[in-house]
Amino acid sequence: MPEGAVVVKRLALASVAAVLVAGTLSSCVRLVENSSSDTSDITDGVATVRIQNGAGNVRVRSAEGASGTQVVRKLEYPKDADKPTGATHRLEGDVLVLDGCGSRCTASYEVTVPSKDVKVTGENSSGDVALEGVASVDATFGSGNTTLRDVAGAVNVKNSSGDLVASDIGGAFTGKLGSGNTRLSKMRGPVVVDDGSGDVDIELASPQSVNASAGSGNLTVRVPQGSYKVDADAGTGDKNLNGVKNDPGASVELVLRTDSGDLTLRTA
């Protein structure tokens, strides 16, 4: 093909690509939603926050010295739809319930509670979730990233798709992920993690039992100096225990598995 024809062809392809990109951006613009925000102050005591939201981001954090619980809500809905009316959160006794706002609406929440004694439960189908300075967590999340920090007690969390980051967890931690990376640090209780697809990184603050498996990702575990009963299998990946010896009589057990990723165990 003559050089000039090649240039013309490339320009034509570039033009087509530009049109496609423009069309995509135009579609995105058409999908831009209306939004509205409001704030509610709750003076009654809240012992538990229960999430039962369809789609939207949720953040719950404690703030010492706060006089009550504050809920900042943001609703997003299509331009061709009416603004949802009525409250989407309510108080049932001492349980604050965060609801969704319908099939064509997204409800995002930022909740500030005055005490670290508040528990968090429930589920969020789609959206990022951040929980900080709470008593315990028992929740299921669909798609979105999950961040947990400064949780005094036990954590039981399931995440279908998205990364999980947890730090400074005081109680037992149980996490199950479908796909996404898991990064745990300053773990002060026993850890159980099952990650179907993604890397897993665990750092213990004190000697604790660990039962961790990574399906198609790498597994890295950092432990303090101590005696451990080590049961490690890297499947088709590489295994490096870095001098952490197996003590069959140790009371703290590390059960570590990867199917196709590398397995690394080292002292912190």
Summary of the structure (lengths in Angstrom):
residues: 268
radius of gyration: 23.7
end to end distance: 62.4
largest distance: 79.3
contacts: 894
relative contact order: 0.10
helix: 10%
strand: 54%
